[in-house]
Amino acid sequence: MSGATLPMTLGCYFTMRAELFMVTYGNDYEFAEYTLRSIKKFGFGFAGITIVVPTKDETRFKVLADRYGVNLRSFFEAHGKGFLHHQVVKCEADLWCPRDTDLIVHIDADCVFKEPFSPETFIHEGKVILVREHFEDFKQYRARYSWKHNVEYALGINVEWETMCRHPSVFYKDMYPRMRARIEDRHHYPFTQYVLLQRNEFPQTFAEFPTIGGYAIEFEPQRYQ
């Protein structure tokens, strides 16, 4: 992949550094390989790829990291709280990606790309595209609708929009610490502790992307389309 500077449609240049970011684990190893193959074939203009896995899976994923030039990092997964701990890491993407990253482009291990894409794909008129859907439009899906309460409880706001509607999800790196601080100030727990105290089984009582997106819309709407 090339660096993050590439021609834009209107003839200017996109100079922000966008990092592809994946949090995964051993059971999704084969999916992750297909995703990385598709990125190698179709992705361009990104600064790099960072993948974070539980420490127990690090050795296995090193093969993929070496093959595809991935920045591989690992964490000690909380026993019995794996799903929630992965959500923690996603919400701490700014801490795991290179320091000079501007935009974090979240992907999952099963996000296989089939056509060319770049950071510009997720930008419109100089702002990040934040795809969203009205919570009230899918009240019949009880588990998904429950995310509304989860986000409102976590952030202490009323939310209208659900933002886990499309991958990749893209957010500005400098926003993540402010989002975590909001939750810490409201609940008087360190962010990681707050999340790990939630229900780990489906339907979980914390939802990472609706929370990040809910914060973006409420507190930094001018930065997103």
C-alpha positions as CSV (number, residue, x, y, z in Angstrom):
1,M,0.0,0.0,0.0
2,S,1.1,3.5,-0.7
3,G,1.2,6.4,1.8
4,A,-1.8,8.4,2.7
5,T,-1.4,11.2,0.2
6,L,-3.5,10.7,-2.9
7,P,-5.4,12.7,-5.5
8,M,-8.9,13.7,-4.6
9,T,-11.8,14.1,-7.0
10,L,-11.7,17.8,-6.9
11,G,-8.0,18.1,-7.6
12,C,-6.8,18.8,-4.1
13,Y,-4.8,16.4,-2.0
14,F,-5.8,14.2,1.0
15,T,-3.0,14.5,3.5
16,M,-4.5,13.0,6.6
17,R,-2.9,9.6,7.6
18,A,-5.6,6.9,7.7
19,E,-4.8,3.6,9.5
20,L,-6.9,0.4,8.9
21,F,-7.6,-1.1,12.3
22,M,-8.7,-4.6,13.2
23,V,-9.4,-6.3,16.5
24,T,-9.7,-10.0,16.1
25,Y,-8.8,-13.4,17.5
26,G,-7.7,-17.0,16.6
27,N,-11.1,-18.3,15.6
28,D,-11.3,-15.7,12.8
29,Y,-7.8,-16.2,11.5
30,E,-8.9,-17.6,8.1
31,F,-11.4,-14.7,7.7
32,A,-8.6,-12.2,8.5
33,E,-6.4,-13.7,5.9
34,Y,-9.0,-13.2,3.2
35,T,-9.6,-9.7,4.4
36,L,-5.9,-8.8,4.2
37,R,-5.7,-10.4,0.7
38,S,-8.6,-8.2,-0.4
39,I,-6.9,-5.1,1.1
40,K,-3.7,-5.9,-0.7
41,K,-5.6,-6.2,-4.0
42,F,-8.0,-3.2,-3.7
43,G,-6.8,-0.9,-1.0
44,F,-4.6,2.1,-1.6
45,G,-3.6,5.4,0.1
46,F,-3.6,4.1,3.6
47,A,-0.7,4.7,6.0
48,G,-0.8,1.1,7.2
49,I,-2.8,-1.7,8.9
50,T,-2.8,-2.4,12.7
51,I,-4.2,-5.6,14.0
52,V,-4.7,-6.3,17.7
53,V,-5.2,-9.9,19.0
54,P,-5.2,-11.6,22.4
55,T,-1.7,-12.5,23.5
56,K,-2.4,-16.2,23.2
57,D,-3.1,-15.7,19.4
58,E,-0.1,-13.5,18.7
59,T,2.3,-16.2,17.4
60,R,-0.3,-17.5,15.0
61,F,-1.1,-14.0,13.6
62,K,2.6,-13.2,13.2
63,V,2.6,-15.2,10.0
64,L,-0.1,-12.9,8.5
65,A,1.6,-9.8,9.9
66,D,4.9,-10.7,8.2
67,R,3.2,-11.6,4.9
68,Y,1.1,-8.5,4.6
69,G,3.3,-5.9,6.4
70,V,0.9,-5.5,9.3
71,N,1.6,-3.8,12.6
72,L,0.7,-6.6,15.0
73,R,0.0,-5.9,18.6
74,S,-1.5,-7.9,21.5
75,F,-3.3,-7.6,24.8
76,F,-4.0,-9.9,27.8
77,E,-7.7,-10.7,27.4
78,A,-9.8,-10.6,30.5
79,H,-11.0,-14.1,31.5
80,G,-14.7,-14.6,30.7
81,K,-15.0,-11.1,29.3
82,G,-13.5,-11.6,25.8
83,F,-16.2,-9.9,23.8
84,L,-16.3,-6.9,26.0
85,H,-12.5,-6.6,26.1
86,H,-12.4,-6.6,22.3
87,Q,-14.8,-3.7,22.5
88,V,-12.5,-1.9,24.9
89,V,-9.6,-2.2,22.5
90,K,-11.7,-0.8,19.6
91,C,-12.6,2.2,21.8
92,E,-8.9,2.6,22.5
93,A,-7.9,2.5,18.9
94,D,-6.0,5.8,19.3
95,L,-3.6,4.0,21.8
96,W,-2.9,1.1,19.5
97,C,-2.4,2.9,16.1
98,P,0.8,4.8,15.2
99,R,1.0,8.2,16.9
100,D,0.9,10.2,13.6
101,T,-2.5,8.6,12.6
102,D,-5.3,11.1,11.9
103,L,-8.2,8.8,10.9
104,I,-8.9,5.3,12.2
105,V,-10.7,3.1,9.7
106,H,-12.3,0.2,11.6
107,I,-12.6,-3.2,9.9
108,D,-13.5,-6.6,11.2
109,A,-11.9,-9.9,10.1
110,D,-14.8,-10.6,7.7
111,C,-14.7,-7.3,5.9
112,V,-13.7,-8.5,2.4
113,F,-13.3,-5.8,-0.2
114,K,-14.3,-6.4,-3.8
115,E,-13.4,-3.1,-5.5
116,P,-10.8,-0.3,-5.2
117,F,-11.1,1.8,-2.0
118,S,-9.0,4.5,-0.3
119,P,-9.4,7.0,2.6
120,E,-11.1,9.3,0.1
121,T,-13.9,6.6,-0.2
122,F,-15.0,7.6,3.3
123,I,-14.8,11.3,3.0
124,H,-17.3,13.8,1.4
125,E,-16.7,17.5,1.1
126,G,-13.8,17.3,3.5
127,K,-15.7,15.5,6.3
128,V,-15.9,11.9,7.4
129,I,-19.0,10.0,6.3
130,L,-20.9,8.7,9.4
131,V,-23.6,6.4,8.1
132,R,-26.6,6.3,10.6
133,E,-30.1,5.0,11.0
134,H,-33.0,6.2,13.2
135,F,-33.3,3.9,16.2
136,E,-37.1,4.3,16.0
137,D,-37.1,2.7,12.5
138,F,-36.2,-0.7,13.8
139,K,-37.8,-1.0,17.2
140,Q,-39.0,-4.5,16.2
141,Y,-35.4,-5.7,16.5
142,R,-35.2,-5.8,20.3
143,A,-31.5,-6.7,20.7
144,R,-30.3,-4.0,18.3
145,Y,-32.8,-1.4,19.6
146,S,-31.4,-2.1,23.1
147,W,-28.2,-0.4,22.0
148,K,-30.0,2.9,22.3
149,H,-30.3,2.5,26.1
150,N,-26.8,1.2,26.3
151,V,-25.4,4.3,24.6
152,E,-27.6,6.7,26.5
153,Y,-26.6,5.1,29.8
154,A,-22.9,5.2,28.9
155,L,-22.8,8.7,27.7
156,G,-25.6,10.4,29.6
157,I,-27.3,11.8,26.5
158,N,-30.4,11.1,24.4
159,V,-29.5,9.4,21.1
160,E,-31.6,9.5,17.9
161,W,-29.2,7.7,15.6
162,E,-27.7,4.3,15.5
163,T,-24.2,4.3,13.8
164,M,-23.2,0.7,13.5
165,C,-24.6,0.5,10.0
166,R,-21.6,0.0,7.8
167,H,-18.0,-1.2,7.9
168,P,-15.6,0.4,7.7
169,S,-16.5,2.8,10.5
170,V,-14.2,5.8,10.4
171,F,-13.5,8.3,13.2
172,Y,-10.9,11.0,14.0
173,K,-8.2,9.6,16.2
174,D,-8.2,12.6,18.5
175,M,-11.9,12.0,19.5
176,Y,-11.4,8.7,21.2
177,P,-9.9,9.9,24.5
178,R,-12.6,12.5,24.8
179,M,-15.3,9.8,24.4
180,R,-13.7,7.7,27.0
181,A,-13.3,10.6,29.4
182,R,-17.0,11.4,29.0
183,I,-17.9,7.9,30.3
184,E,-15.3,8.0,33.1
185,D,-16.6,11.4,34.3
186,R,-20.2,10.1,34.2
187,H,-19.7,6.8,35.9
188,H,-16.6,7.4,38.1
189,Y,-14.8,4.3,36.8
190,P,-11.8,3.9,34.6
191,F,-13.1,3.3,31.1
192,T,-11.9,-0.3,30.8
193,Q,-13.4,-1.2,34.2
194,Y,-16.8,0.4,33.2
195,V,-17.0,-1.7,30.0
196,L,-15.8,-5.0,31.6
197,L,-18.5,-4.6,34.3
198,Q,-21.1,-4.9,31.6
199,R,-22.9,-8.1,30.4
200,N,-20.5,-10.1,28.2
201,E,-23.2,-12.4,26.7
202,F,-25.6,-11.4,23.9
203,P,-27.2,-9.0,24.0
204,Q,-24.3,-7.1,25.6
205,T,-24.9,-4.0,27.7
206,F,-22.2,-2.0,26.0
207,A,-22.0,-1.4,22.2
208,E,-18.7,0.1,21.0
209,F,-19.6,1.6,17.6
210,P,-23.0,3.0,18.5
211,T,-21.2,4.6,21.5
212,I,-18.4,6.1,19.5
213,G,-20.8,7.3,16.8
214,G,-23.3,8.6,19.4
215,Y,-20.5,10.7,20.9
216,A,-19.4,12.0,17.5
217,I,-23.0,13.1,16.6
218,E,-23.7,14.7,20.0
219,F,-20.4,16.4,20.7
220,E,-18.5,16.8,17.4
221,P,-21.2,16.8,14.7
222,Q,-19.4,19.5,12.6
223,R,-16.6,17.0,11.8
224,Y,-18.9,14.4,10.2
225,Q,-21.3,14.1,7.3
